[in-house]
Amino acid sequence: MSREARKAAAAESAKTGVMTKRQIQLVLVGLMSGMFLSALDQSIVGTAMRTIADDLKGLEQQAWVTTAYLITSTIATPIYGKLGDIFGRRRLFIAAITIFIFGSALAGFAADMPQLAAFRAVQGIGAGGLFSLAITVLADIVPPRERARYQGLFLAVFGSSSVLGPLVGGLFAGVDQILWISGWRWVFLINLPIGAVALIMVVSFLHVPHTPKLHRIDWWGAITIVIAVVPLLIVAENGRDWGWDSQNSILMYVTGAVGIVAFILAERKAGHEAILPLNLFKSKAFTGSTIMGVIVGVGMFGGMMTLPLLLQIVMNASPTESGFMMLPMVLGLMTGTTISGQVTAKTGKYKVFLSTGTGLLMLGYIYMLGFRADSSYGWVAIGMVLIGLGLGQLMQTLTLVAQQSVPAHEVGVATASATFFRQMGGTLGVAIFISILFNGLGENIKKAFGNQEVLAGIKEAMQDPKVMADKNNQAIIQGMMNAQTGGGSGAGLGDKISTDSSFLTNLDPRLAKPFLIGFADSSIPVFLWAAVIVAIAFVISFFIKATPLRDKSAAQEAAEAAAH
């Protein structure tokens, strides 16, 4: 199709809100390229972060690099949703990719950790729009009954990035230089060519209908959401180091509470022009799906972050290997998405997947309660498949409920709001479960010394001159002796593994065993509480009222409303 023909087709679509299958496919190519950019970045950076922090001499500041990105991407999500409703998704999506590429270029040449944190914040501003805008554009151009089927492609993008990210990140982190530039810097610089391709594809193919709206920008809402969210994200990321009842943490709680009250007042005053219109919550379906989204976010992200740690620490997998070992979850996720999408498209029924999704997720966590330090990878893979099957059904269905429960002209802000609350739940979940995991780690390691088989192995190792001469073993042996003789509570051993687990790689297997048993035992409360939290969502799922799926896309409905 020539450029003129594409423009003519786009103009016709803008009038009617109806797009051909070919046009939809081309738009999806543009959307998925942008989403892939964001998803790949997150998994690459996580793998290479320790190498980056070591090179920039700021290991103790690495949490702020993650926090800065999390803060800006979370805050930007609902703002992009509202601005997309006003100015059109295409402009905002192009702006999001451009900002993300710019932030990546800055991060690639950061001179120290504070600079990297600031540049990651710039990246986060762009990333905040990539996922929510992509899902919203899909709602604009595809009727709800077909939407679940297409959303499976988006989840496939995330699934593939979760495998490719650790592999690529590990490769870059392990190379001294590429084209005279430090290897780890390519973790960020690789986004430039990928982003350029994504931007070309979006500019070329992302021609979506938009009905212009005259709206004031809700500046007070934007300011107060920052005051509300930033302190809560900061304490969620740093509360464990500070202490949850420390002066810093209490200050964050109070500031966040004041911000939440101010945000609600600002949104009430802004009415339908608000970033997060409060009238959305008049819909019981939207309110129910939002509450469920927060709870699922807590249980989903909180429990899922434990699995890669178990693979790397207990099963001694490298970050790259653990990416491949997570494939059963990706397979389960894509299978769950495909099945639920096909059933929704054929029958128009979708509420059932809220219950089956939470049910399978809960079953996966209950299954993982049987995890032990000597569990086989095949055994763990079954649990990952169950968790993936549950997530695949849940993610797209929760979004579909939120989109269905509001008028067509509010689909953008509803999608962004649902994404925002799920991200907040996920952040809270990670903070809670990291604390649960590591708080009992020292005592569980110490308890492992009571295992006669473990003690026999340690005594045998300590009688081996080669083991005693190895510097990798000497410090650990001294710590073990202190714990055994009452000179330590076991907390020091727990701090050792929670600060830097790399020492386990070179440690004699007999000396490493109590650490592995302690870490495996510490994961059990995480899976237990994740199952309990998801069980609450499972109960709530039966009370959510699902409205019948609309036959027209949001753009069609908006075009018809404008015509009248």
N, C-alpha and C positions, 0 to 999 in steps of 0.2 A: 504494500500500500504506500502511495506517495505521501510526502509531507502534507500537501494540500488536502489530500483525501482524508488523512488522519485528523487534520484540523476541522474539516467539515463534519466528520463523524463525531468528533468531540463536541462540536457546537450543537449538533442534533441531540446528543445524549444530555447535554446541559439543559435543553428545553424540556425534554420528556422524562429525564431521570432513568431512561432505559438504556442498557448497554448490551452489546452483542457478546456472545460467549468468547469470541476472539479478543474483543476489547478488555473483557474481564481478565482473561489470561495474561495479557500484556501488562495490565495494571498490577496483577499479582506478582509478576516478575520484578517489577520495580519495588513493590512493598517488601518482598522477601529479601531482596538484596540489601535493603536498609536494615531490616531486622537482623540479618545474618551478621552485619557489621557490628551491631551492638552486642549480640549474644556471644560472638566469637571473642570480642574484646574482654568480656568479663571472665571467661574461662581461661584465656591466655594469661592475663595479668595475675590471677590468683596463683597460677602455677609458678610464675617467675618472680613473685614478690620478694621472697627471701634473698634471691640473688641480687635483685635491684637494691634492696635495703642495705645489704652488705657493701655493695659498690659505692653507694652514696653515703656510707658511714652513718646510717640512721635507723638501725634495726628497731630501736625503742619507739620510733615515730611512725612505723609502718601502719598502725591502726588508723592514723589520721588520713592516710592516702585512701584507704577504703571508706572511711567516714565521710570525707569530702565528696567523693563520687556519689555515695548513697544519699547524702543530704540533697544535693542539687537535682539528682535524677528523680527522687521521690517528690520534691516540691514542684518540679517542672511538669510532672505528669498531669495533674488536674488543670494547670494553667494552659498547657497545650490543648487539652480537650475543649476548654471554653473558647480559646482564640481560634481553634479550628472551626468551631461553629460560626464564628463571626467572619473570619477572613478566608475560610476555605482550607481544606486539609492539604491540598497540593503545596501551597505556599509554605505552610508550616512544616510539612515533611521535608521539603527542600532545605528550609532554614535549619531544621534539626540535624540533617546530615552534614550540612556545611559547618555548623558549630562543632559537631563531633569531630570532623576532620581537622579543623583548626586546633581544637584541644589536643588531639592526638599528636599533631606536629609539635606543639609546645611541650607536651609530656616527653616526647622523644629526645628533647635536648635539655631536660631539667638538670640543673647543676647540684641540687641537694633535695632532701626529702620535703621541706616546706614548699619549695617550688613545685615539686611533683604533685603534692597534695592540692595546691592551687590550680594546676593545669588539669588534674583529674576532675576537679570541680567544674571546670569549663566543659570537659568531655561529658560530664553528667548532665549538664544543661541540655546538650544535644540528645543524649541517650534517653532522657525522660520522655521525649516525644515519639521515638521510633516505634516502640511496641504499641502504646495506646492509640496512636494515630493510625497505625496499620490495621488494627482490629476495627477501628471506627470506619475507615475507608471501606473495609470489607462489608460492614453493615450498610454503608451508603449504597453500594452497587449490587449487593446480592440479597435476595429475599431470605428471611429467617430460616425457612425450611431447607434451603441449600447451604446456608452459612456454615453449619457445623462441619460439613464435608470439606469445605475450603480451609477452615481453621486448622484442620489436621495437617495441612501443608505447613502452616506457620509453626506448629509444634514440632514438625519434622526438622525445620530449620534449627530450632533450639536443641533438639536431640543430636543432630549432626555436629553442632558447634560444641556441645558438651564432650564429644569424643575428640574432635579435631583440636579444640582449644588447648587441653593439657599437652597434647602431642607437639603442637607448634610452639607453645610456650616453653616446654622442656627443651626443645631443640635450640631455640634462640638463647635461652638462659645458659645452655651448655657450651656455647661458642664464644670465644674471646672477641672476635671482630668479624663483621661482614661489611665489605666495601669501606674499610678503615673506620667503621663506626662500631662501638661496643655492641656485642650480640644482643644484650637485654633491651637495648634501645629500639631494636626492631620489633619488639613486642607492641610498641606504639606506632612506629613508623610504617608497619605493614598495613595499618589502617588507611594510609594515604592512597596507595594504588587501588585497594579494595573499595575505599570510599569514593574514589573518582569514578570507578566503574558503576557503583551503585547510584551516584549522582547523575551520571549520563543516562542510565536506564530509567530513573525516576523522571527526569526532565523529558525524556523521549516518550515514555509510555504512561505516566501517571496523569492521565487527563480524566478527572472525575467531575461529575456534575456538582455544582454548588449554587445554592440560592442565597444571594447576599442578604445580610441582616444588619440593620442599624442598631448598634449596641454601644453603650459606654463600657470602657474597660474597668473592671472592679479592682482598682488600685488598693483600696483598704483591705479587700479580701486577700490580695497577693501579699501584702505586708504582714497581716496577722497570721496567715498560714505559715509564714516563715518563723514567726515568734512561737507558734504552737508546735511545729514539727521539729525544728532544728534541735532544741534542748532534749526532746525525747529520743531522737536518733543518736545524739551525742552520748547520753547516759546509757542507752542500749548497747553502744559499741564499747564504752569505756567504764561502765559501772562495775564490772568485775575487778578491774585494776584499782579503781578508786575505793571500792566498797559501796554496796548498795545503799547504806545508811550514812555515807560520808557527807561532809559539808558540800562538796561539789555536786554530788548526786541530788541532795535535797534542793539545792539551788536550781538545778535543771528541772526537777519535778514541779517546783513552784512556778518557774518561768513558763514551762509548758502549759500548766493549768491556766495561768493568766492568759496565755496566747489562745488557748482553746475557747475560753469564754469570749475574748475579744473577737475571734474569728466568727463565732456563732452570731454575735451581735452585728458584725459587719455584713454577714451574709443575709441576715433578716432584713437589714436596711436596704441592701442591694436588690432584693427580690429576684425576679427572673433574670437579671443581669449578673447575678453572683457567679463566682468561679465554681462554687459548688451549691447550686440552688437548693435551699432547704425543702422546697415543695416536692423534690424527688422522693423525700422520705414519707410523703403522704401515701405513696404506693406501698402496700404491705409486702408485695413481692420484691420490690427494690430494697426495702429495709431488711427483709429476711435474707435476701441473697447477699447483702452487704455484711450483715452480722456473720453469716455463714462464711463469707469470703475471708473475714478477719480471722475467724477461728481456724479455718482450713489453712490459712497462711501461717499461723502459729505452729500448727501440727505438722504441716508439710515441710516448710523450710527448716524448722527446728529439728525434726527427725532426720531429714535428708542430709543435713550437713554432717551427721555422724558417720554415715556410710563410707565416704571417701577416707575419713580418718581411720576407720577400722581396716580398710584395705591397705592403707599406707603404713600404719603403725603396727597393727596386729599381724597382718599378712605380708608385711615387708615389701609392698609394691611401690615402685617409683610413682611420682605424680603422672607421668606419661602412661605407665601401665595401668594405674587406677582409672584413667580416662577410658581405656578400652574395657576394663573390668566392669565399668558402669553400663556397658551396652545392654545387658538384660533389662535394666530399668527403661532405657530408651526404647527397646523393643516392646516392652509392656505398655509404655506411654503411647507409642504410635498405634499399637493394636487396639488399645482402649479408645483412642481418638477415632480411628477408622470405623470401628463397630458402632460407636454411639452416633457418629456422623451419618453413617449409612441408614441406621434405624430412624434417626430424626428426619432425614430426607424422605424416606419411604412412608413413614407413618405419621409424622408430625408430632410424635410423642417425645418429650425430652425430660420431663420432671423426674422420671424414674432413675435417670443417671446421676442425679444428686444423691440418691440413696445407695445405689449400687457402687458409685464412685467412692463415697465415704466408707461404705461397708468393706470394700476391697482394700482401701488404704489402711483402715483399722486392722483388718485381718493380716496385712503385711507386717504391721508393727507388732501385733501379737505373736506372729510367727518368729520375729527377730528376738523375742524374749528368750528364745532358746540358744542364742549365740554364745559360743564359748571360744576361748583362745585357740583351741585346736579344731574349730569348725572348718569344714572344707569350703572352697570357693563355690562348688556346685550347690552346697546347702544355702549359702548366702544369696546366690543368684536367684533361687526360687523366691526368696523374700523380696528381692529387687523387682522381679517380674510382677508380683502382687501389688507392690507399691506403685509401679509404673502404670498398671492397668487401672488402678483407682484414680491416679492423677490425670490420665488421659481422658477419662470420662468427666472428671470434675471441672477442669480448667475451662474448657469451651462452654460447658453447660452453665456454669455460674455467670459467665459473660453474656450468654444468650438470654438468661433470665433477666439480668439487669437491662439489657437492650429492649427486651419485649415489654418491660413494665413501664416504659416512659413513652411519650409522644415522639414521633420521628424526628422533630427538630431538636430534641434533647439527647439524641443517641450519642453524640460525641462526648458531652459532659458526663453522661451516665457511664459510658465505657471507661473514660479516664478516672472517674470516681471509684468504680469497682476495682480497677487496677491499683489505684492509690491505696485503698484500704487493705487490699490483699498484700501489698508491699509493706505497709506498716505492720500488719500481722506477722509477716515473715521476719522483719527486723526484730520484733519483740520475741518471736519464737527462737531465733538464733541466740539472742541474749540470755533467755531463760535456760535453754538447753545446754549451752556452753557452760553456764554456771553449774547446772546439775551434773554435767559430765566431769568437770574438773574439781568440784568441791569435795567429792568423795574419793578422788583418785589416789591421794596419798595413803589413806587408810586401807583402801583395797589392795594397793601394792604391798603394804606392810602385812596385811592379812595373808597375802599369797605366800609369804615366808613360812606360814604355818603348815603349808602343804609339804608332806614328807618327801614326795618325789622331787619337788623343787629344791628343798634343802639338800637332798642327796646330790643333785646335779651341781649345786653351787659349791658344796664341799669338794666334789670331784674336780671342778674347774680350778678351785683355789690350791689344789695340790699339783696342778700342772704348771711347771716353770714358765712355759711359753705364754700361758694366760696371764700369769702374775707380772711378767716382764713387759707386756703390751700396755702402752700408755692409755689406750682406749679403755682398758679394763680397770686401771688402778684407782681412778677417782670414784668409780661406781662401787668398787669393792669396799672402799673406805666408808662410803655412804651406807652401804648395806650393813657393815659392821656396827656403825653408829645406831642404825635402826634396830638391830638385833640386840644390842646391849642396853637399849633404853636411852641412848644418847640423842635420839631423834624420834619424832612422832610419826614419821612417814611422810609428813607434808613436804619435806625437802626433796624426797624422791619424786613426789607428784609434781612439784614445781619444776624439777629438772625436765621431765617429759613434756610438760605443758608449755615450757619456754622454748625448748629446742629438742625435738625427738630424733634428730639426725644421728645422735650418738648410738642409737640402737642398731644402726646399720653395720657398724664395725665392732659391736660388742659380741663377746662369745655367746652363742645361743643359750647356753646354760645359765649365764648371768642375766640374759635378756628376758628369760621366761617369766619371772615375777612381774616385770613391767607389762608384758603382754597380757598376762592373766588379769592384772589389776585394771588395765585399760578396758579389756573386754567386759569385766564385771561392772565397771563404771558406766558402760553404755546401756546396761539393762534398764536402770531407772529412766533414762532418756526415752527409750522405746515404750516403756510403760506409760509415762506421762503423755507422750505423743499419741498413744492409743486412746487414752482417756479423753484428751482434748478432741480428737477426731470423732470419738463416740458422741460427744456433745453435738457436733455438727451433724452426725448421722441422725440424731433425734430431731434436730431442727429441720432437717430436709423433708420430713413428713408433713410439716406445717406450712411450708411455702406453697403458695397458690401460683400455679403456672398458667399464664394466659395463653389462649390459642395463638399459634404462630400466624403472623401476618403474611399475606400473599405477595406483598410488594416490598421492594427495597425502600430504605429510608429516603433515598434521593427521589424515587418515584413519588412517594407520598408528599415530599416537600415541593416538588415541581407541580404536582396537581393542586396543592394548597395555594401556591403562588399564582397559578393560573386563574383560580377562582377569587 
